[in-house]
Amino acid sequence: MSFPIEKADTAELIRHQRLVLADNLFRLLHMQFPKEACQQIEESAGGIDTYLMGLISKGRIVGDVGISVQSGTILPNRDLIEAFIRQAAIAIDRKNADDSLLQSLIREQEQVRNLQFLSRTAMDFIKMGDSADIHRYIGDRLHELAPESIASVYSFDLARRETVLRAVSGDREQIERLWDALGANLLGLPCPVDQMPASGIDLSAKRVVESPSLHRSLFHQVPEDRCILAETLLGLGKGYIMGFSCRKGILGHILIQLTREGEITNRGAVEAFANQAGVALARRQTEDRLRRSESRFRDVVDSSPFPAVIIEGDGTYSFVNRRFTEMFGYTLEDIPTGREWFRRAFPDPEIRHEAIATWKADRERAGRGTPRPRTFSVRCKNGEEKAILFNPVELGDGTQYVTCEDITEERRAYWVLIDEIAELRRQLASQTL
């Protein structure tokens, strides 16, 4: 039992480095017990004399010693006892220092483990492919941080305004027993966000918060009696929740349901990892949206009635549509780069050099966002020569979007018309003469 020495008149007594006769038992016990009870004890013992001495090492108080004898009795071996107390103070101080050092080392080791864990998971998120189950990975790592638990990971669907259970990690047998007790496997279970405020859980808090009950942790989607049954059968302890939040809002949340009594350990590491996972989820969502956007754009380009090609900033040909292949015969495998395109489309070195110089000059002169139409005579894969009106435009990121129009017949008709006009002029000139 501990005593707050600030309340006691004997506070100064333990500072003494010799045994000092203390006051009555009531004050000796720092007034933490009834005065009448202390008096009864003293009377039944025929009076009590108590000597106090501080356990002092290097000027620091590490404790105190009290020795009680019957009132009026001379304390034997007083000098020897005082010497032993001084020796004990040094030993206790050394042990306290050793314990403090040990705890410091344990904390440092834990910090190192946490840093290694977070470094590893950060690299895993960076290297994680699109096909990897990121929710499952998050759940497994949470269970690694809190082994005696069942870790659940939820995603948030903004369009449907619901949260969905995506992954559950932990002991397989315990998870099956949990589903049995709850009456259903909850994977894929949607929960309307309208139910969240009723649970009293704030997912926007950027920290781990304790959930009042399993029923509330599941946002009232499972009957309360079923939740109580699960808590009883599995000996579930406290539940902890934290949301994945970013500037755009909530992306989902985690639920760590302890399978033992007590508090969650490694809370700081759990919160740091949850924040890390939130960033990874945000990036995954952004990449998914970008991928869908690119897919829609390519579908539009591929469905275009005009031949079209997409050229990356480094000159790589990333996409040619069906009409392009129909017109020229070349596939993306045939012309992976601008260099290969010019080599095939302009087999004559001098014409190729002139075409490249013209293309670059037009690009520099037009700048980004401005179309720069130019007609070239190009060689198709089957060897046929075609007059093509190229209409390239450079986008904001340096990508070039090029549409093509076959004007071979128009060019042929033009030259036929020129020839006819020339012939007509010759005829008129001859008639005049």
Secondary structure, DSSP 8 states (H G I E B T S, - for coil): ----GGG-GGGGGGG-SS-EE---HHHHTTT-S-HHHHHHHHHHTT-EEEEEEEEEETTEEEEEEEEEEETT---TTHHHHHHHHHHHHHHHHHHHHHHHHHHHHHHHHHHHHHHHHHHHHHHHHHH--TTS-HHHHHHHHHHHHSSSEEEEEEEEETTTTEEEEEEEES-HHHHHHHHHHHTS--TT-EEEGGGHHHHT--TTSSS-EEES-HHHHTTT-S-HHHHHHHHHHTT---EEEEEEEETTEEEEEEEEEESSSS--S-HHHHHHHHHHHHHHHHHHHHHHHHHHHHHHHHHHHHT-SS-EEEE-TTSBEEEE-HHHHHHH---TTT-SBHHHHHHHH--SHHHHHHHHHHHHHHHHHH-BT----EEEEEE-TTS-EEEEEEEEEE-TTS-EEEEEEE-HHHHHHHHHHHHHHHHHHHHHHHHH-
